[in-house]
Amino acid sequence: MKNKSGVVTTCLTLLLAVAGLIAYFVNARTAFFANLGIDPLIVGLTVVSILALVCWFLAGGRNRIADVLPIIAPACLMAAAVVLLNSRINGIASIMTFTNNAQNMADLGSGIAAIAALFLSAVVGMINGFADIRK
């Protein structure tokens, strides 16, 4: 039970990152945002952060090189969230002002969910950087 907070925050960061990636894939296929396609930078940054967290969790903090992994993960997640927000901000403004209908609002909801999940996973990942997962 010692150092359980590191395990919990790592798992929570992983779950939020995967949820953000899934929500992004869903949002990229919606009618309003389908023309933007899937940005490989967002996918790549999120996958790198997930892999960094998994490697850090498996290393258990015993390797000195692994000490940089809990820093890489939230940085990549924050970058992915900012890139996603940047790609969606014009669509959000357009939906909220001119093209406000039920379908576009549903598309907007999935986009906001993806952005929120990635930002939240980055924040939890930052907290996770201060936790220890040694057993």
N, C-alpha and C positions, 0 to 999 in steps of 0.2 A: 504493500500500500504506500510505501515511501515514494515520493516524487510522482504521485499519480496525476498531478495537474498537468505535467508535460505531456503525458499520454493522452489525456482528455483534450487538451487544446490542439494537439497534433491531429487527432482524429476529427475534431470539429472543423479545423482548417481544411482538411482533406475533403470532408463531406460538403462543405460550403463551396470549395473550388470545383468539385465535380458537379454540384448543383448549378453553379454559375455557368459552367461549360455546357451542360445540357440545356439550360434555359437559353443560352446564346444560340445553340443549334436550332432550337424551336423558334426563336425569334427571327433567325436568318431565313426561315422558310415561310414566314408570314407574308400575306399579300402586300403589305405596305413596304416592308424592308427586304423583300426577295430580290429586288434589283441591285442591292448592295452586295449580295453574295456572302460567302463565308471568308472572313479575313484570316489568312494564315498566321499573321502576327499574333492575333488574339488567341488562336488555338495553340500556337507554339509556346507563347508565354505561359499559358495556363498549364499545358502539359509539362513544361520544364519545372514549374512550381510544384506540381503534383509529384513528379519524379524526385525532386529535391527533398520533399517531405517524407516520401517513402524511404529513400536512401538514408535520411537522417534518423528515421524511426528504426530502421533495421540495423544501422550502425550503433545505435544506443548511446551515442555521444562518446564512444570510446576512441574514435579516430580524430586526430587533430584536424585533418582535412575536412572531416564532416562537420566541424564547428561553423563553417561558412554557410552550410546548407539552410539553416533556419533564417539566415539573412537573405539568401537568394529567393526563397519562396515568397515572402510577402512583397519583395521588390517586384518580382515578376507579376504577381497578382495585381498589385497596384497599377503597374504599367498596362496590363491587359484591361483593367477596368477603365483607365483613362482613355485608352485607344478606342474601346467600345463606346464610351460616352461621347468621344469626339466624332465617331462615325454616326451616332444616332441623334446628336443634338439638333441638327436641322430638321430631321423628321419629327422629333418631339415638338419643336416649335411650330411646325406646319400643322401637326395634328391638333395641338392645343388652340390654334387660332383659326385656321381656314378649313381644314378637312376633318372636322370633328363629327364623326359618325360612330356607330357601334363597332363596326369591324376594325376601324383604325384605332379606336380606344382599346380594343382587345389586343391588337398588335403592339400598341404602346405599353400595355401592362406587362407583356412578356419581355419587352426590352428593358423596362425599369426593373423587373425581377432579376434579369441577368446582371445588370449593372450593380444592383444592390447586393446580390450574392457575391460578386467578385470583390466589391469594396469591403463587405463585411468579412470575407475570408482573409483579405489583406490585413484588416485590423486585428482579427484573431491571430493571424500569423505573426504580427508584430508582438503581440502579447506572448505568443508561443516562443519567441526568441529568447525570452527571459526565463522560461521554464526549463527544467532539466528532465531528461527521460531515462537517466541511468537507473538500472534496476538494482 
